[in-house]
Amino acid sequence: MSLDWSCGPLAEGLHCYKSGEYFEAHEHWESVWLNCDEPEKTFLQALIQITAAFHHFQRKNFRGTASLLRAALRRLEPFPAAYGGIEVEGVRQSVRGWLRVLDRGELSMELPVPRIG
């Protein structure tokens, strides 16, 4: 299965993600994830976990944010630097940066969310 981020639920979810509507992005992407085979299934699961993490962050659940980001990073580690139209290495670096900030409790620091798409 090819991941097409230009139309359909992936594009709709990407628009939501970029607009900070993380729960909605999660819902769009999950509709695709349910019908995926590996390795796309694991890849999308990682991206869905990132959206869920930032939904938790918006609700000030920083422990949940960190937990989901760690799970997403574990799933993204085996993928190449670019996969499925996404710059995976940039996403991994951003997630690592967020985890460093969260682990130090420096929650006032503004970091951009990982760039997807």
C-alpha positions as CSV (number, residue, x, y, z in Angstrom):
1,M,0.0,0.0,0.0
2,S,1.3,3.4,-0.9
3,L,0.7,6.3,1.5
4,D,-0.9,9.2,-0.4
5,W,-0.8,12.4,1.7
6,S,-2.3,14.5,-1.1
7,C,-6.0,13.4,-0.7
8,G,-8.4,11.5,1.4
9,P,-8.1,10.8,5.1
10,L,-4.3,11.1,5.2
11,A,-4.5,14.6,3.7
12,E,-7.4,15.6,6.0
13,G,-5.5,14.3,9.0
14,L,-2.4,16.2,7.9
15,H,-4.4,19.4,7.6
16,C,-5.8,18.9,11.1
17,Y,-2.3,18.1,12.5
18,K,-0.8,21.2,11.0
19,S,-3.8,23.2,12.5
20,G,-3.2,21.8,16.0
21,E,-6.3,19.7,15.9
22,Y,-4.5,16.6,17.0
23,F,-7.4,14.5,18.1
24,E,-9.1,15.0,14.7
25,A,-5.8,14.1,12.9
26,H,-5.7,10.9,14.9
27,E,-9.2,10.0,13.9
28,H,-8.5,10.5,10.2
29,W,-5.2,8.6,10.2
30,E,-6.7,5.8,12.3
31,S,-9.3,5.1,9.6
32,V,-6.4,4.4,7.2
33,W,-4.4,2.5,9.8
34,L,-7.2,0.0,10.4
35,N,-6.9,-1.2,6.7
36,C,-3.1,-1.2,6.4
37,D,-0.6,-4.0,6.2
38,E,2.9,-3.9,7.6
39,P,5.2,-2.0,7.4
40,E,2.8,0.9,6.8
41,K,0.6,-0.1,9.7
42,T,3.5,0.3,12.2
43,F,4.6,3.6,10.5
44,L,1.1,5.1,10.7
45,Q,0.7,3.9,14.3
46,A,3.8,5.9,15.2
47,L,2.4,9.0,13.6
48,I,-0.9,8.5,15.3
49,Q,0.9,8.2,18.6
50,I,2.5,11.5,17.9
51,T,-0.8,13.1,17.3
52,A,-2.2,11.6,20.5
53,A,0.9,12.8,22.4
54,F,0.2,16.4,21.4
55,H,-3.5,16.0,22.2
56,H,-2.3,15.0,25.7
57,F,0.1,18.0,25.8
58,Q,-2.7,20.4,25.0
59,R,-4.5,18.9,28.0
60,K,-1.4,19.3,30.2
61,N,-0.9,15.6,30.6
62,F,2.9,15.7,30.2
63,R,3.5,12.2,31.4
64,G,1.1,10.9,28.8
65,T,2.8,13.1,26.2
66,A,6.2,11.6,27.0
67,S,5.0,8.0,27.1
68,L,3.4,8.3,23.7
69,L,6.4,10.0,22.1
70,R,8.7,7.3,23.4
71,A,6.4,4.6,21.9
72,A,6.2,6.5,18.6
73,L,10.0,6.8,18.5
74,R,10.5,3.1,19.2
75,R,8.2,2.4,16.2
76,L,10.0,4.9,14.0
77,E,13.5,3.8,14.7
78,P,13.7,0.9,12.2
79,F,12.4,3.1,9.3
80,P,14.8,4.8,6.8
81,A,15.4,8.5,6.9
82,A,12.5,9.1,4.5
83,Y,9.6,6.7,4.2
84,G,6.0,7.0,2.9
85,G,6.5,10.6,1.8
86,I,7.6,11.7,5.3
87,E,11.0,12.9,6.4
88,V,11.3,10.4,9.2
89,E,14.7,11.4,10.5
90,G,13.4,15.0,11.1
91,V,10.4,13.6,12.9
92,R,12.7,11.4,15.1
93,Q,15.0,14.3,15.9
94,S,12.1,16.5,16.9
95,V,10.6,13.8,19.1
96,R,13.9,13.3,20.8
97,G,14.1,17.1,21.4
98,W,10.6,17.1,22.9
99,L,11.6,14.1,25.2
100,R,14.7,15.9,26.4
101,V,12.6,19.0,27.3
102,L,9.8,16.9,28.9
103,D,12.3,14.8,30.9
104,R,13.9,18.0,32.3
105,G,10.5,19.5,33.1
106,E,11.2,22.6,31.0
107,L,7.6,22.8,29.8
108,S,7.7,26.6,29.3
109,M,10.1,26.1,26.4
110,E,8.3,26.4,23.0
111,L,9.4,23.8,20.5
112,P,7.7,23.3,17.2
113,V,5.8,20.0,16.9
114,P,7.4,17.4,14.7
115,R,7.0,18.3,11.0
116,I,4.9,15.7,9.3
117,G,4.3,16.1,5.6
